[in-house]
Amino acid sequence: MELRKTRTIILNEGEPEAKREEIRRYFHQTFDIDEKLYETLKEDATFYLRADRLRHPLIFYFGHTATFFINKLVIARVIEQRINPRFESMFAVGVDEMSWDDLDATHYEWPTRQEVREYRDKTRELVDGLIRNLPLKLPITWEDPFWAIMMGIEHERIHLETSSVLIRQLPIDQVVRHPLWDICRESGEAPENALLPVAGGRVVLGKAKDHPLYGWDNEYGRHEAEVAGFRAAKYLVSNREFLAFVEGGGYRERQWWTEEGWNWRTFREAEHPLFWINIDNGWRLRTMVEEIDMPWNWPVEVNYLEAKAFCNWQSARTGRPIRLPTEDEWNRLRDLAEIPDQPWWDHAPGNINLEQWASSCAVDRFPFGNFYDILGNVWQWTETPIYPFHGFQIHPWYDDFSTPTFDTRHNLIKGGSWISTGNEATRDSRYAFRRHFFQHAGFRYVESSAKVEVHQDQYETDALTAQYCDAHYGPEHFGVPNFPVTCARICLELTANRNRGRALDLGCAVGRAAFELARGFDRVTGLDFSTRFFRLAARMQEEGYLRYAFPEEGEIQSFHEVSLAELGLDEFRSRVEFYQADACNLPEKFTGYDLVLAANLIDRLYSPRRFLTTIHERMNPGGLLVITSPYTWLEEFTKREEWLGGYKEAGENVTTLDGLKAALAPCFRMVGEPRDIPFVIRETRRKHQHTVAEMTVWERIG
């Protein structure tokens, strides 16, 4: 089976059975080439090395791509049974690079390479069976089970690339050459760069929902812009061109760097690009598994901060307004080149899609009209932090793909690299990374005096999260007390004469109850499955304030800012931490709690019984479990057979309280009687939800 030169799948044409086989072939090609990548690691011990101190060891990524299939298929309700809940928790979260100034010292007890390989084999067998047997009709849309399968495939192709970057950072004696990953052997002196004109014009970006290819949610919607004419570098910046910056003291002079860039440079003690090797009589280059004499005509590979510093230095040297292109300018350059899109090309037009080598090549090897490497060779940094297009919608099966990056801290990279395949190699792809991040990425500079527009939405505008921001931090409505404050107050009253070491706010949403619990507990952990909520709670903990736009009437919005200081909570925020986690499959590290608050959670879980029969494992003896719920059972969230109550059995009513007592009886005793806790959620100025939750309290016995 050809592992290279693959194409992403066209999802709206063809015969269903032929399409089924095409997807199946694409799945196995993807799984195979991912595993071939790890054959470059010398030995089992290599899997456990930290190639980058801000990232997990490669054993995590080896397991993560398989785990992703299972977790997304569970969320999409394509499957009910997990393969290995421990792995599917351990390998689920922690992919995105951590902030360079916020190291995570969490200890993981990783499984063996063989155990992960066996897990991957089981995952492959399961997904293969689904592809063979699930009903398939065209077009495949993003509500279809096959969309979840495509999601897993394209996700694995992303990690084919990101893992290759980590392998490139391993000690050279820990990797081995492999025929599939042979590099370009051509090198020479670099051509002199020049700025060439690019005509201005209109750029239209964004996919419609009926687009024939798979896409990530940030690709959908619509964006239009008029781009002023500019001049762009004929070539990507080569190693030779960048050398002048290095030898000119660019890494030692603060004036060329942004504040963020200089802080990073100081932290890393960087003196030259990461993949350059300084030897006595010159320079060498680290490719994925080799060290070679410096190919001066290959593109330099740097992060955004280094590329930006070079542009500032170049601007001062030339007296011209030199900077990186915006996303719109890059797309204007691409559109003028009239490049066909993958998968409709006959062969890759540049060093992309693994159709050439497992490395970069000369910057003057692949022409696109008057320019070179508009696509391929290395990704190209832009000035544009990623943002949502108008009409953007979060995909419900992967709500943390895009939204965590809409923070103005993740800049877009465009054009793909030699290892970019599948969705990555399409026109509409939009990938963004933190500015200190290393990818197979370089840059092309432009000359333009046009202002760079940063699409910085200062206010959270997602309707659901805005409602929760208001419910947690906004004013009371109709005299009904704030719900998370009430829950936390009762919890503190209940634990007044008990241990108050650690508390867990499970299903914490945007975090108010966690902060309130910190008034009495030494440490509070807030967990939520939804990144839409978790990221706002984490932002409140980090920055101390949130802003949100609230729908008042039709298109009219009101704008609000709330802060911990105003609520008398700022002094407690150092006691609180937030993570993303699945309540039905919690990672092992979340344990040892004296209080667990599960507020309005159980009737939104896919397996409430599993949660209730395992939560005691996370609690200290004598600890309290506090549950609130309005018992609104809906098959949209919980399959009928998983309901705890709200149904008849043998002609008799079964209430949720009955179900709670039955599920918790082995490990808990009920404390006191249930009590009603009302709450109000404001939807618009004149529309509110008034609901009454029932609170029950349970003491961990044994």
ABEGO torsion letter per residue (X at the ends): XBABGBBBBBAABEBAAAAAAAAAAAAAAAAAAAAAAAAABABAAAAABBABAABBBAAAAAAAAAAAAAAAAAAAGABABBABAAAAAAAABGABBBBAABBBABBBBBBBAAAAAAAAAAAAAAAAAAAAABBBBOBBBAABAAAAAAAAAAAAAAAAAAAAAAAAABBAAABBBBAAABBBABBBBBBBBBBBBBBBEBBBBEBBAABABBBBAAABEBBBBBBBBBBBBABBBBAAAAAAAAAAGAAABAAABBAAAAAAAAAAGBABBAABBBBAAEBBBBBAABBBBBBAABBBBBBAAAAAAAAAAAAAAAGBBBBBBBAAAAAAAAAAAGBBBOAABABBABBBGGABBABBBBAAABBBEABBGABEGBBBBBABBBBBBBGBBBBAABAAAAAAABAGABBBBBGEBAABBEAAABAABBBBBBAABBBBBBBBBBBBABBBBBBBBABBABAAAAAAAAAAABBBBGGBBBAAAAAAAAAAAAAAABBBABBBBBGAEAGAAAAAAAAABABBBBBBABAAAAAAAAAAAAAGBBBBBBBABEABBBBBBBBAAAAGAAAAAAABBBBBBBAABBBAABBGBABBBBBGAAAABABAAAAAAAAAAABBBGBBBBBBBAGBBBAAABBAAABABGBBBGGBBBBAAAAAAAAAAAABBBBEBBBBBBBBBBABAABBBBBBBBBBBBBBBX
